[in-house]
């Protein structure tokens, strides 16, 4: 799995239709939080805290809180433009139904064809993990941020960056 670099994320976002604020916000959110595509699409307005500083997310019965930062330009614009609130989903179709994961895969495929960047939704998550690692966050912190049960899973995301997978496998979480 190839991690998407920050400049590639910007290129993908700028390759979206100018009026596609929802899609830009979704890509921005997924990259900067490391959310799985299913987690992002399951988000409801009530999952964003009042100050829009954190988002509650997760899969299955495991929930976690991810920080939202000021780097979320497109996501913040999407929140402001859409104006919905309550229990409604954040990312919906024109008819108000939640987006499907297939929409995100098709979107990234189209944008990839336009830009020459080969990616899919999980590449954004991998890119987030790499950015955290390069910023100095330890593996345990990255693992918590991504919602991984095992630190060895997180280490797989960081292959090729000098992470010793054998040493990580020996760590207790």
C-alpha positions as CSV (number, residue, x, y, z in Angstrom):
1,X,0.0,0.0,0.0
2,X,1.4,3.4,-1.0
3,X,1.0,6.3,1.4
4,X,-0.2,9.6,-0.2
5,X,2.1,12.5,0.4
6,X,0.8,15.9,1.5
7,X,1.5,17.6,-1.8
8,X,-0.4,14.8,-3.6
9,X,-3.4,15.3,-1.3
10,X,-3.4,19.0,-2.2
11,X,-3.2,18.0,-5.9
12,X,-6.1,15.6,-5.6
13,X,-8.3,18.2,-3.8
14,X,-7.5,20.8,-6.4
15,X,-8.4,18.4,-9.1
16,X,-12.0,18.2,-7.8
17,X,-14.6,20.2,-9.6
18,X,-14.5,23.8,-8.2
19,X,-18.1,23.3,-6.7
20,X,-17.4,19.9,-5.2
21,X,-16.8,21.2,-1.7
22,X,-18.2,18.0,-0.1
23,X,-15.6,15.8,-1.9
24,X,-12.8,18.2,-1.1
25,X,-13.8,18.2,2.5
26,X,-14.1,14.5,2.7
27,X,-10.6,14.0,1.2
28,X,-9.2,16.6,3.6
29,X,-10.8,15.0,6.6
30,X,-9.7,11.5,5.7
31,X,-6.1,12.5,5.2
32,X,-5.8,14.7,8.2
33,X,-7.5,12.4,10.7
34,X,-6.5,9.0,9.2
35,X,-10.1,7.9,9.3
36,X,-11.1,4.7,7.5
37,X,-13.5,5.5,4.6
38,X,-16.3,3.7,6.4
39,X,-15.6,5.8,9.6
40,X,-15.7,9.0,7.6
41,X,-18.9,8.2,5.8
42,X,-20.6,7.1,9.1
43,X,-19.9,10.5,10.7
44,X,-22.9,12.4,11.9
45,X,-23.1,16.1,12.8
46,X,-23.4,15.1,16.5
47,X,-19.9,13.4,16.2
48,X,-18.3,16.8,15.8
49,X,-17.8,18.7,19.1
50,X,-19.3,22.1,19.6
51,X,-15.9,23.8,18.9
52,X,-15.1,21.5,16.0
53,X,-11.9,20.6,17.6
54,X,-12.4,16.8,17.8
55,X,-14.5,14.2,16.1
56,X,-15.8,10.9,17.6
57,X,-15.3,8.0,15.3
58,X,-14.6,4.3,15.2
59,X,-15.6,1.0,13.8
60,X,-17.5,-1.8,15.5
61,X,-17.9,-1.1,19.2
62,X,-14.5,0.7,19.4
63,X,-14.8,4.5,19.5
64,X,-12.0,7.0,19.7
65,X,-11.6,10.8,19.4
66,X,-9.5,12.3,16.6
67,X,-8.3,15.9,16.7
68,X,-9.3,18.4,14.1
69,X,-6.8,21.1,13.4
70,X,-6.6,24.3,11.6
71,X,-5.2,22.5,8.5
72,X,-8.8,21.5,7.7
73,X,-9.5,24.3,5.3
74,X,-11.7,22.3,2.9
75,X,-13.4,20.4,5.7
76,X,-14.2,23.6,7.6
77,X,-15.6,25.1,4.4
78,X,-17.8,22.0,3.8
79,X,-19.1,22.2,7.4
80,X,-20.0,25.9,7.0
81,X,-21.5,25.5,3.5
82,X,-23.7,22.4,4.3
83,X,-25.2,24.0,7.4
84,X,-26.9,20.7,8.5
85,X,-26.7,19.6,12.1
86,X,-28.1,17.0,14.6
87,X,-28.1,13.3,13.8
88,X,-27.8,13.7,10.0
89,X,-24.8,12.3,8.2
90,X,-22.0,14.7,7.3
91,X,-21.4,13.4,3.8
92,X,-24.5,12.7,1.8
93,X,-25.8,12.5,-1.8
94,X,-28.0,15.2,-3.2
95,X,-31.0,13.3,-2.1
96,X,-29.7,13.2,1.5
97,X,-28.6,9.5,1.6
98,X,-25.2,8.7,3.2
99,X,-22.4,8.4,0.6
100,X,-21.3,4.9,-0.2
101,X,-17.7,3.7,0.0
102,X,-17.9,3.0,-3.7
103,X,-18.4,6.8,-4.3
104,X,-15.1,7.6,-2.6
105,X,-13.3,4.8,-4.5
106,X,-14.7,6.1,-7.8
107,X,-13.9,9.7,-6.9
108,X,-10.2,8.9,-6.1
109,X,-10.0,6.8,-9.2
110,X,-11.2,9.7,-11.4
111,X,-8.9,12.2,-9.6
112,X,-6.0,9.8,-10.0
113,X,-6.6,9.5,-13.7
114,X,-6.7,13.3,-13.9
115,X,-3.5,13.9,-11.8
116,X,-1.5,10.7,-12.4
117,X,-1.7,9.9,-8.7
118,X,-2.5,6.3,-8.1
119,X,-4.5,6.0,-4.9
120,X,-7.5,4.7,-3.1
121,X,-9.2,5.6,0.2
122,X,-6.8,3.6,2.4
123,X,-3.8,5.4,0.8
124,X,-5.0,8.6,2.6
125,X,-5.0,6.8,5.9
126,X,-1.5,5.5,5.3
127,X,-0.4,9.0,4.3
128,X,-1.7,10.3,7.7
129,X,0.3,7.6,9.6
130,X,3.5,8.5,7.7
131,X,2.9,12.2,8.4
132,X,2.5,11.5,12.1
133,X,5.6,9.3,12.1
134,X,7.7,12.0,10.3
135,X,6.4,14.6,12.8
136,X,7.9,12.5,15.6
137,X,4.9,10.8,17.1
138,X,5.8,7.3,18.5
139,X,4.3,4.1,17.2
140,X,2.0,3.7,20.2
141,X,0.6,7.2,19.6
142,X,0.0,6.6,15.9
143,X,-1.6,3.3,16.7
144,X,-4.1,5.0,19.1
145,X,-4.8,7.7,16.6
146,X,-5.6,5.1,13.9
147,X,-7.7,3.0,16.2
148,X,-5.5,-0.1,15.8
149,X,-5.7,-2.9,18.3
150,X,-2.1,-4.0,17.7
151,X,1.0,-1.8,17.3
152,X,2.3,-4.3,14.7
153,X,-0.6,-3.3,12.4
154,X,0.5,0.3,12.6
155,X,4.1,-0.7,11.8
156,X,3.0,-2.2,8.6
157,X,1.7,1.2,7.5
158,X,5.2,2.6,8.0
159,X,7.2,0.0,6.1
160,X,10.0,1.5,4.1
161,X,10.6,4.3,6.7
162,X,13.1,2.5,8.7
163,X,10.6,0.9,11.2
164,X,12.0,-2.4,12.4
165,X,8.9,-4.7,12.1
166,X,10.5,-7.5,14.1
167,X,11.3,-5.2,17.0
168,X,7.8,-3.7,16.9
169,X,6.3,-7.2,16.9
170,X,8.0,-7.9,20.2
171,X,6.5,-4.8,21.8
172,X,3.5,-5.3,24.2
173,X,0.7,-2.8,23.7
